[in-house]
């Protein structure tokens, strides 16, 4: 298996701190992502402290567990790893959600490094890259630029 990278990003015409305020909480992914179920935290963990594990369930079954590796509010970034790769059999999956200044506002970037066989890469790109990452980024842009 080879090491792979997965990345989706977009520019949002909003201040980086405004974008980070929406996406920067490890336990609040479901607040802004339209296809992610609410997460619970194992053992009452503090969702902003490395070591916290968020658990996603659907219809009573665990669909993902993710461990917060580090969180840096000053840099507007957090990293996490997938613990029980139930959706796709990938290994060493480490993802980063980050917000950076951009001349037009803020760049929101969701990326991951992982190991998987060649045959699995199209499913990861479609499932995580398009289905999770791109959908989430688009939802943030819509929410922050909507004139409702």
Residue pairs with C-beta under 8 A, 6 or more apart in sequence:
1 91
1 115
1 116
1 117
2 115
2 116
2 117
2 118
3 92
3 113
3 114
3 115
4 113
4 114
4 115
4 116
4 121
4 124
5 111
5 112
5 113
6 111
6 112
6 113
6 114
6 124
6 125
6 128
6 129
6 133
7 109
7 110
7 111
7 112
7 129
7 133
8 109
8 110
8 111
8 129
8 130
8 133
8 134
8 137
9 107
9 108
9 109
9 110
9 111
9 137
10 107
10 108
10 137
10 138
10 141
11 102
11 104
11 105
11 106
11 107
11 108
12 19
12 105
12 106
12 107
12 108
12 140
12 141
12 144
12 145
13 104
13 105
13 145
14 105
14 106
14 144
14 145
15 105
15 106
16 76
16 99
16 100
16 101
16 102
16 105
16 106
17 76
18 106
18 144
19 76
19 99
19 105
19 106
19 108
19 140
19 144
20 73
20 76
20 99
20 106
22 31
22 32
22 140
22 143
22 144
23 32
23 97
23 99
23 108
23 140
24 71
24 73
24 76
24 78
24 97
24 99
25 31
25 47
25 48
26 47
26 48
26 52
26 54
26 68
26 71
26 78
26 80
27 39
27 41
27 47
27 52
27 54
28 47
29 36
29 39
29 54
29 136
30 36
30 37
30 38
30 39
32 136
32 139
32 140
32 143
33 132
33 135
33 136
33 139
34 135
34 136
34 139
35 131
35 132
35 135
35 136
36 56
36 132
36 136
37 56
37 57
37 58
37 63
38 56
39 54
39 55
39 56
40 54
40 55
40 57
41 47
41 52
41 53
41 54
41 55
42 52
42 53
42 54
42 55
42 65
43 53
45 51
45 52
45 53
46 52
47 54
47 68
48 71
49 68
49 71
50 68
50 69
50 70
50 71
51 67
51 68
52 67
52 68
53 65
53 66
53 67
53 68
53 83
54 65
54 66
54 68
54 80
55 62
55 64
55 65
56 62
56 63
56 64
56 65
56 66
57 63
62 84
62 86
63 86
63 87
64 82
64 84
64 86
64 87
65 82
65 83
65 84
66 80
66 81
66 82
66 83
67 80
67 81
67 83
68 78
68 79
68 80
69 78
69 79
69 80
69 81
69 94
70 78
70 79
71 77
71 78
71 79
72 78
75 98
76 98
76 99
76 100
77 96
77 97
77 98
77 99
78 96
78 97
78 98
79 94
79 95
79 96
80 94
80 95
81 92
81 93
81 94
81 95
82 90
82 93
82 95
82 114
85 91
85 93
87 127
88 116
88 120
88 123
88 124
88 127
88 128
89 116
89 120
90 114
90 115
90 116
90 120
90 124
91 114
91 115
91 116
92 113
92 114
92 115
93 112
93 113
93 114
93 115
94 112
94 113
94 114
95 110
95 111
95 112
96 109
96 110
96 111
96 112
97 108
97 109
97 110
98 108
98 109
98 110
98 111
99 106
99 107
99 108
99 109
100 106
100 107
100 109
101 107
108 137
108 140
108 141
110 133
110 136
110 137
112 128
114 124
116 124
